[in-house]
Amino acid sequence: MSELVSFEQQGGVGVITVNNPPVNALSQGVRQGLIESLAKGMADPGISASEMVAAFAAENALATIVGTKTAGRLVAANAFKVGFGYRVALPIAAYKTWQGKTLEGVGVFPQIDVGFQAEAKPDKSDPQMDAALFAVR
């Protein structure tokens, strides 16, 4: 990934940091790093907000979604201890897009479907990233 942009996962949140002082301008290197970081976050089912970002981008034609269908796991819930080490989780809200679509159990379908390959390594070719980069060129 670009040295100008870093990505790390903190719990269920993907943190993207632009390291291009003093202005953090959107140079080619920063834009490339942002694309790579967003793709990495959206590919990770443990990062919850990425599914909402993908839905917003797709619904408003702001981006071409490349990869596989997202998990569709977006119910907000509270968990309560019920004893003996168990918890029960109760849904308290549902996430909807600005156009009123519920993503729970449905997910976001990519415009360019490219299967995930677990053996893809950062120092080797990644078919999803290659397809995304081809789409934006």
Summary of the structure (lengths in Angstrom):
residues: 137
radius of gyration: 17.1
end to end distance: 18.1
largest distance: 55.5
contacts: 352
relative contact order: 0.16
helix: 27%
strand: 26%
